[in-house]
Amino acid sequence: MTAVAMIALAALLAAGACGHPEDQGAIAARVGDAVLTMEALDSQLDEGLPSDVAAVERRRLVDAWIDEELFYQEALARNLEGSQRVRAALEASRRNLLIAHLLDAEFDGFEIEVSEAAIQEHYDGHRDDYLLTRPQVRVRHILVGTRRDANARRQALNRGALFEEVARAHSRDQDSKYDGGDLGYFTREDDPVLWEACENLELNSISKPVRTEYGFHIFQILDRQEAGTVRDLDEQVRAEIIEQLVRAEHQLRLAAFSRRLKENGAWEIGDAVTEETP
């Protein structure tokens, strides 16, 4: 887990890690006097998760919280809280948090909606941006633990079972199983091992079991696109365009807000800077 992710987790779960234990209900974990309550833990789980997935995610969060709390308590024991570096970082975090809340308050209720016409217009005007520089394939898979299980799933597919239903029922890949095993598009550079396993598969054919470090896979190629072709306006490209248009509109709103504040505020740029400006 990255340092940034650990800090984010600490902020999310801090409310469940303080106070008197007798007032906190069921306890999920404890480090010294700090406790993580089940209420705080469960508040971080996505609603509607299957029970087996929720159990795995709950344990992941608990393990991460324990690590984070051990690090935090060790930092306090070393008296790092009073260092100039830490105080400067805390002040920077406070400023950034206040600014984030200001922007949330300023733009609350102003959702940025992107129309289908805007998506199509952007796509038509920027087709070169979606020109493939290398081949890519779209793949879905079923991941299981043993070759025997993989052969059983392959036989079911060859008898007419729907790939997406078998993936949802049996795949161990929690990130893709609920999308029918769809891994989306990828290139050789994205995943050399996966590319090698799928490179020679015919479109829509079912692969034999392929072993990797994760287990045994059954692959199916859904689409293959060669270098030099323009990516279709599919769900993935559509999502990229929406993200770009939303980001651009957000920047425009930030710039307009900044102009309003400058018009009403007292500010200046020092001579030392203006003299250096070319």
Backbone torsions as a table, in degrees:
resi	resn	phi	psi	omega
1	MET	NA	134.3	-179.8
2	THR	-72.8	162.1	178.7
3	ALA	-62.1	-39.6	179.8
4	VAL	-63.1	-43.6	-179.9
5	ALA	-64.1	-37.7	178.9
6	MET	-65.2	-40.6	178.6
7	ILE	-63.9	-41.1	178.9
8	ALA	-62.9	-41.9	179.0
9	LEU	-64.1	-40.0	179.5
10	ALA	-60.3	-42.6	-179.6
11	ALA	-65.8	-38.8	-177.3
12	LEU	-68.7	-36.3	-173.0
13	LEU	-102.8	0.8	-175.1
14	ALA	-58.2	-36.5	-177.6
15	ALA	-63.1	-24.3	-179.7
16	GLY	-95.0	8.1	-174.9
17	ALA	-122.9	34.0	-179.9
18	CYS	-148.8	175.1	177.6
19	GLY	88.7	-170.4	-178.3
20	HIS	-90.3	129.5	-176.9
21	PRO	-53.7	-35.7	-177.2
22	GLU	-67.3	-18.3	-179.0
23	ASP	-96.3	2.2	-167.9
24	GLN	-106.0	-3.6	-179.2
25	GLY	76.4	-155.4	-176.8
26	ALA	-62.6	138.5	-177.1
27	ILE	-104.6	130.6	178.9
28	ALA	-89.5	-34.2	-178.8
29	ALA	-161.5	159.6	179.9
30	ARG	-142.8	137.2	171.8
31	VAL	-132.3	108.3	-174.2
32	GLY	61.0	-126.8	178.7
33	ASP	-88.8	-8.1	-179.1
34	ALA	-84.5	137.0	179.1
35	VAL	-128.1	149.3	172.7
36	LEU	-110.6	119.4	-177.5
37	THR	-84.1	155.3	175.4
38	MET	-63.4	-33.9	179.3
39	GLU	-62.5	-46.2	178.9
40	ALA	-66.3	-39.0	179.9
41	LEU	-63.6	-49.7	-176.7
42	ASP	-68.1	-23.2	178.9
43	SER	-67.4	-17.2	-179.8
44	GLN	-93.8	-2.9	179.5
45	LEU	-88.0	140.6	175.4
46	ASP	-65.8	137.9	178.4
47	GLU	-67.8	145.3	175.7
48	GLY	85.8	4.3	178.0
49	LEU	-67.3	138.3	172.5
50	PRO	-57.6	151.2	-173.1
51	SER	-59.6	-37.2	-179.1
52	ASP	-69.4	-37.7	178.2
53	VAL	-68.9	-41.6	179.4
54	ALA	-61.4	-38.4	-179.9
55	ALA	-64.4	-41.5	178.8
56	VAL	-65.9	-44.6	-179.1
57	GLU	-66.7	-38.0	178.9
58	ARG	-62.2	-43.2	179.4
59	ARG	-66.4	-37.8	177.8
60	ARG	-61.4	-43.8	179.6
61	LEU	-65.6	-39.7	178.9
62	VAL	-63.1	-47.4	179.6
63	ASP	-60.2	-41.2	-179.8
64	ALA	-66.3	-40.5	179.9
65	TRP	-64.9	-41.6	179.5
66	ILE	-60.7	-46.3	177.6
67	ASP	-58.8	-48.3	-178.1
68	GLU	-60.7	-42.6	-177.9
69	GLU	-69.4	-37.6	175.8
70	LEU	-62.1	-42.9	177.7
71	PHE	-63.1	-42.7	-178.3
72	TYR	-62.7	-46.6	-178.5
73	GLN	-67.1	-33.5	176.7
74	GLU	-67.7	-37.6	177.4
75	ALA	-62.6	-41.2	177.2
76	LEU	-65.2	-40.7	-179.6
77	ALA	-62.7	-30.6	179.0
78	ARG	-88.3	5.4	177.3
79	ASN	57.9	40.2	179.6
80	LEU	-82.0	-13.9	-175.7
81	GLU	-61.9	-32.3	-175.7
82	GLY	-91.4	2.7	-178.2
83	SER	-70.4	150.8	-179.0
84	GLN	-60.5	-38.7	-179.5
85	ARG	-63.0	-43.8	-179.9
86	VAL	-68.0	-42.2	179.1
87	ARG	-60.8	-40.4	178.5
88	ALA	-64.9	-40.5	179.5
89	ALA	-66.6	-39.3	178.2
90	LEU	-64.6	-40.4	178.3
91	GLU	-65.3	-40.4	177.5
92	ALA	-64.1	-40.5	178.4
93	SER	-65.0	-39.9	178.7
94	ARG	-62.3	-45.5	179.0
95	ARG	-60.9	-46.7	-178.4
96	ASN	-63.7	-37.4	179.1
97	LEU	-66.7	-42.3	178.3
98	LEU	-63.9	-41.9	178.2
99	ILE	-63.3	-42.0	179.5
100	ALA	-61.4	-41.9	178.5
101	HIS	-68.4	-35.8	175.9
102	LEU	-60.3	-47.8	-178.2
103	LEU	-66.9	-36.8	175.5
104	ASP	-60.7	-44.3	-179.7
105	ALA	-67.2	-40.0	-177.7
106	GLU	-65.9	-39.8	-173.9
107	PHE	-105.6	9.8	179.3
108	ASP	-60.6	129.0	179.1
109	GLY	88.0	-5.5	179.2
110	PHE	-103.5	76.9	179.6
111	GLU	-71.4	142.8	177.3
112	ILE	-95.5	110.5	-179.5
113	GLU	-102.8	136.8	-179.9
114	VAL	-113.9	120.1	-177.1
115	SER	-80.6	160.0	176.2
116	GLU	-61.2	-35.7	179.4
117	ALA	-63.9	-39.7	179.6
118	ALA	-67.2	-38.5	177.8
119	ILE	-62.9	-47.9	-179.0
120	GLN	-63.9	-40.8	179.6
121	GLU	-63.1	-42.9	178.7
122	HIS	-64.4	-43.6	-179.5
123	TYR	-61.9	-46.5	-178.8
124	ASP	-64.7	-33.5	-177.7
125	GLY	-86.7	-8.2	-177.4
126	HIS	-134.2	38.7	-175.9
127	ARG	-61.3	-32.1	179.3
128	ASP	-63.6	-25.0	178.4
129	ASP	-67.8	-19.8	-176.3
130	TYR	-110.8	20.1	176.3
131	LEU	-79.6	126.0	-177.9
132	LEU	-75.0	131.2	176.7
133	THR	-96.0	-10.7	177.5
134	ARG	-150.7	156.1	-179.8
135	PRO	-62.2	151.8	175.0
136	GLN	-145.4	155.7	177.9
137	VAL	-130.3	153.1	173.1
138	ARG	-108.6	126.1	-170.7
139	VAL	-129.6	147.3	165.4
140	ARG	-125.2	157.0	-175.6
141	HIS	-148.4	163.7	171.4
142	ILE	-122.8	123.7	-178.5
143	LEU	-109.8	124.4	178.4
144	VAL	-130.9	175.0	-172.0
145	GLY	-90.1	-25.2	-175.3
146	THR	-131.2	157.8	177.2
147	ARG	-64.9	-36.0	179.1
148	ARG	-61.3	-44.6	178.5
149	ASP	-64.3	-40.3	179.3
150	ALA	-62.5	-42.8	178.6
151	ASN	-63.1	-37.6	179.0
152	ALA	-65.1	-42.4	179.2
153	ARG	-67.5	-36.9	179.1
154	ARG	-66.0	-40.9	177.8
155	GLN	-62.6	-39.5	178.2
156	ALA	-62.9	-40.2	178.5
157	LEU	-65.7	-41.6	179.8
158	ASN	-67.6	-22.4	176.5
159	ARG	-86.4	-0.9	174.9
160	GLY	113.0	1.4	177.6
161	ALA	-64.4	145.3	180.0
162	LEU	-75.0	131.7	-175.8
163	PHE	-57.2	-46.5	-175.5
164	GLU	-65.0	-33.0	179.4
165	GLU	-71.5	-40.1	177.4
166	VAL	-65.0	-39.9	178.9
167	ALA	-62.3	-47.1	-178.7
168	ARG	-62.6	-34.7	-175.4
169	ALA	-83.0	-30.7	-168.0
170	HIS	-128.1	-17.2	-175.5
171	SER	-69.0	142.8	178.1
172	ARG	-91.6	-3.8	179.3
173	ASP	-83.0	99.4	-175.9
174	GLN	-66.6	-22.2	-177.7
175	ASP	-78.0	-23.3	-174.9
176	SER	-121.4	-17.3	-171.0
177	LYS	-61.1	-35.2	-177.6
178	TYR	-79.5	-6.6	170.5
179	ASP	-102.9	22.3	-179.9
180	GLY	72.5	20.1	179.9
181	GLY	86.2	4.8	-175.0
182	ASP	-68.8	121.7	178.1
183	LEU	-98.0	-3.1	-178.1
184	GLY	75.3	-164.5	-179.8
185	TYR	-88.3	145.4	173.7
186	PHE	-153.2	161.7	179.4
187	THR	-113.1	174.4	176.5
188	ARG	-58.7	-39.2	-178.8
189	GLU	-68.2	-31.0	-180.0
190	ASP	-66.5	-43.2	-176.8
191	ASP	-154.1	88.9	-177.0
192	PRO	-58.2	-38.7	-178.5
193	VAL	-66.1	-46.5	179.7
194	LEU	-65.5	-39.7	179.3
195	TRP	-60.8	-45.9	-179.3
196	GLU	-61.6	-36.6	-179.7
197	ALA	-69.3	-28.1	-173.4
198	CYS	-108.9	-7.7	-168.9
199	GLU	-56.8	-40.3	-173.5
200	ASN	-100.2	7.9	178.6
201	LEU	-73.5	141.4	173.9
202	GLU	-79.0	155.4	-178.7
203	LEU	-58.1	130.4	176.7
204	ASN	70.5	0.3	178.0
205	SER	-77.4	158.4	179.9
206	ILE	-100.5	125.5	-177.6
207	SER	-76.3	161.2	166.6
208	LYS	-72.5	163.1	178.5
209	PRO	-57.4	132.1	179.6
210	VAL	-117.7	125.3	-177.6
211	ARG	-92.9	132.8	171.9
212	THR	-132.1	-175.6	178.9
213	GLU	-65.1	-17.1	-177.0
214	TYR	-90.8	-16.8	-176.3
215	GLY	141.2	-147.5	-179.2
216	PHE	-113.1	131.0	-176.2
217	HIS	-111.3	145.7	162.8
218	ILE	-112.1	122.0	-177.0
219	PHE	-108.3	152.8	169.6
220	GLN	-141.9	128.3	177.5
221	ILE	-83.6	121.6	179.1
222	LEU	-93.7	-29.2	-178.6
223	ASP	-161.0	151.7	178.3
224	ARG	-137.0	127.3	-178.5
225	GLN	-126.4	131.9	-176.8
226	GLU	-88.7	158.5	175.9
227	ALA	-60.9	141.4	-179.7
228	GLY	96.7	-11.6	177.4
229	THR	-91.5	155.8	178.0
230	VAL	-89.4	130.4	178.7
231	ARG	-60.6	139.7	177.3
232	ASP	-67.1	157.7	175.4
233	LEU	-79.8	69.0	-178.8
234	ASP	-93.1	-171.6	-176.6
235	GLU	-61.4	-39.2	-178.4
236	GLN	-67.8	-45.6	178.5
237	VAL	-66.0	-40.2	178.7
238	ARG	-58.8	-43.0	179.5
239	ALA	-64.3	-38.8	178.4
240	GLU	-64.1	-41.9	-179.9
241	ILE	-65.5	-44.2	179.0
242	ILE	-59.2	-43.5	179.3
243	GLU	-60.9	-42.7	179.5
244	GLN	-64.7	-44.7	-177.6
245	LEU	-68.5	-38.7	177.6
246	VAL	-65.4	-42.6	179.4
247	ARG	-63.1	-42.0	179.9
248	ALA	-64.1	-42.6	179.3
249	GLU	-66.3	-37.7	178.4
250	HIS	-63.2	-40.8	178.5
251	GLN	-64.3	-37.4	177.0
252	LEU	-63.4	-41.7	179.9
253	ARG	-67.6	-39.1	177.0
254	LEU	-63.0	-42.1	-179.7
255	ALA	-64.1	-40.6	179.1
256	ALA	-65.8	-40.0	178.2
257	PHE	-64.1	-41.9	178.5
258	SER	-62.2	-41.0	179.3
259	ARG	-62.8	-40.2	179.4
260	ARG	-63.3	-42.1	179.7
261	LEU	-66.3	-37.9	179.6
262	LYS	-67.8	-35.2	179.6
263	GLU	-65.3	-30.8	-175.2
264	ASN	-106.7	-4.4	-175.4
265	GLY	-107.8	167.2	176.9
266	ALA	-99.5	113.7	-179.7
267	TRP	-153.5	157.9	177.5
268	GLU	-159.4	161.4	174.3
269	ILE	-107.5	127.0	-175.3
270	GLY	-63.6	154.5	-179.4
271	ASP	-60.1	-34.2	-178.2
272	ALA	-60.6	-32.3	179.3
273	VAL	-81.3	-45.7	-177.3
274	THR	-63.6	-32.7	179.5
275	GLU	-69.8	-27.4	-179.8
276	GLU	-84.9	-17.3	-176.1
277	THR	-70.3	125.6	-179.3
278	PRO	-63.9	NA	NA
